[in-house]
Amino acid sequence: MPCQSVFFFHLRGEIENFLKKKGKPVIKFQSSEWMQDLAFMVDITQHLNNLNKMLQGRRRLVTHYYNIPHVHSN
């Protein structure tokens, strides 16, 4: 599955226009460094969300939870 930041990057123009229409322009969208930080945060949030969903499974033993973070450490 592609990173969520890729989807965000393709939609950033539409997001910026939407925010401008609402009277809340985001000047930081012009900063490449800020956009890279935002893309990183979007990706980290996606990984945390996936991990959260895995940890909510039924009938899982503690030993199974031990292996989950190691799978994502690469």
Secondary structure, 3 states (H helix, E strand, C coil): CCCHHHHHHHHHHHHHHHHHHCCCCCHHHHCHHHHHHHHHHHHHHHHHHHHHHHHCCCCCCHHHHHHHHHHCCC
